[in-house]
Amino acid sequence: KKRRVSKKDSTTTTTEKTAKGLRDFSYLVMSKVEQKGTTTYNEVSEELVNEIRSSNGGKGTSNIKRRVYDALNVLRAINIISKHKKNISWVGLPQHSAQALEHLKTQKEEILERMRQKRENY
């Protein structure tokens, strides 16, 4: 259910704010693990707690550890990270995604070239 956040900002809903916040937070967790290579849950959560406390004056840090755990579980489920006992290791983004991206770039260039040729012929 979508609810209005305030009368001042009638276009933003709590659902949109939460989704954007979770997405951004998951990206922070992923970047932190990628930067470290191998780390632990506690190390990632403590660093993010400290960063967020320093950026917003300590407000809203109560759920950070739970959100780190959730983000790490999602990253593990899609094989971006791996976990062995307490160690979390960066595996990387799936290669098929990189290959798919290259294929799409090639298709885009082919389409743009055909469009240029059609413009020249008219």
GUTOR-259630 format. One record per residue: y, x, z of N, C-alpha, C, O in turn. Coordinates in steps of 0.05 Angstrom, whole numbers, plus 5000, padded with zeros to 4 digits. Last residue first. Example, Ala and Ser with C-alpha at 12.3 -4.5 7.8 and 13.67 -1.06 7.14 Angstrom:
495552575142497952735143500152585157502352685161 488652645156491052465156493452645156493452855169 
END
This chain:
518853654038520553424034523353494030525053314026 516354134049515653994024517353754019517453653996 518254264099519054434077518554294050520054324031 515553894130518453884129519454044105521353964091 510254074124511053804114514053784111515053664092 510554564150509954554121510754284109511754274087 511554404202513554574188513054554158514954534142 506754124213509353984213511454134198513054024183 503154544211502954334191505454174190506354094168 505054834256505154954229504954744208506354754188 503854474297506654544292506954674264508954624250 498254474293499754224288502654294282503754174263 497155014307496254904281497854654274498654624251 499255024359500455194339499655094311501355094293 495654664384498554604383499854764361501554654346 490854934380491154674366494154604363494954504343 492055374413491455414385491855154369492955164347 492655104462494855254451494455304421496355284405 487454904469489654724465492154854454493554744437 484655394475484055214453486355024448487054974425 487055574523487355724498486755554473488155574453 485155174557487955204553488555364528490355294512 479655264555480755004546483755024540484654914520 479555764580478655734552479755474540480555474517 481255624631482855814615482055794586483855814568 477055274645479855174644481555364627483255264611 472755614646472855404625475555284623476355184601 473755924691474256034664474355824643475755854623 476955674749474755664730475455764703477655704692 480656144788480555894773478255894754477656104742 477256494842479056464819478756194806476956034812 475356654891473556674867475256664842474856814823 476956924952478056824928476056864905475257094900 473356765011473956954990474956804965474156584959 473056735080473756585056474556785035476256955040 468656815135470256935114470556755090468656625080 465056615170467856545175469756665153472156615154 459956505125460456495154463456435158464256215151 463156495067460756605079461356655108462956825116 465756125015465756165043463056275052460956175045 470256164959467556144970467756214999469656345008 474655794915474155984937471255964944469855764938 473855474873476055664870475855874892476756094889 469955054871469255334867471555524860471255704845 471154564890471654604861471254904853472154984832 470154624944468554424928468854464898467054414883 474054984960471255064960469554874943467754974929 478554664956478354904939475455004938474555104917 477154284995477554194967477254444949475854424928 477154605041474754465033474854375004472854384989 482554775042480454975038477754835029476354945012 485054275053485554415028483454625022482554644999 482954175105482453995083482854125056481154105038 485054625133482154575132481454395108479554455093 490454515128489354755117486354725113485254795092 490754035156491254025127490254285114489354275091 489754225207487954025195488254015165486353995150 494254555214491554665215489454475202487754565188 498554185211498254395191495354505191494254535169 500253795245497953735228497253965209495453925192 504754005272502353915287499953875270497653915279 509554135250507454335248504854245262502854395262 514453845251512353775233510053975230508753975209 519254355265518554075263516254035244515954175224 520954875267518754795284517954505282516054425296 525054975230525754955258523454855276523954765298 523255045178524354785186524854755216525054525226 521755585172523355455151524555185160526655105150 518755725216521255875211522955735190525455765191 514455365210516155355234518855495229520955395237 512255555163513455285164515255255188517455135186 510456065178512356035156513755765157516155745153 506855935220509156105225511256075203513656055209 503055635191504455515214507055665219509155555223 501256025155502755785145504255645167506455555163 498756375191500956465174502556235164505056245163 494756045213496856155230499256255214501556215222 491655915168493055705182495255815199497455705200 489656425153491256265134492856055149495256025144 486856565200488956745189490856585170493256605172 483056165205485056205225487456365215489756305221 479856235159481255985162483656025182485855945177 480656905132479356705148481056455150483456465145 479657275070481157205095479457015111477156975105 480557635012478657545032480157505058481757675066 485657544980483057614970480757514988479257334980 491057444991489457605010486757694999485757905007 492657124947494157364954492457554972492557794968 489056694951489056864927490457134933489457344925 490656474999487956574997487856764973486556984975 495956314985495456495007492756625005492456865010 495055954943496556204938496056404960495856644955 492455544971491055684949492455954944491056154940 496555385006493955485016492555644995491555865001 500355204968500955414987498455544998498255795000 497454784944498255014928498955254946498255484939 497254434987494754554977495254794959493754984960 502654304990501354445012498754575003498154805010 503454024943504954274948503654434970503454684968 500053594953499653764929501054034934499854244929 502253374999499553474999498953664976497653874979 507353224979507053415001504353535003504053775007 506152854939507553104932507253304954506853544948 503652464971502152594949503452854941502153064937 507752315006505352435016503852584995502952814999 511552094969512252324986509752464997509652714996 508551674947509551884930510252134946509552354938 507751364994505451464978506351694961504951894960 512851215009511351395026508951515011508251745016 517351244952515551104970514051304987514051544981 523751214924521651384935519951224955521051084972 527850864912525850924891523551084902521451094889 531550804952529750574947527550634926525750484923 534351114996532851214974530651004967528351034974 536850785034538450985020536951074994538251104973 532950505059534750355041536350545024537250475002 526650845058529250775070530850625050530150615026 521450765039521950965060524650895074524750895098 517250205026519850345023520350535046519850465069 510350295014512550185030515050335024514950575016 504450114983506850274981508950134998509349884997 497650175000500050005000502550185000502750365016 
END
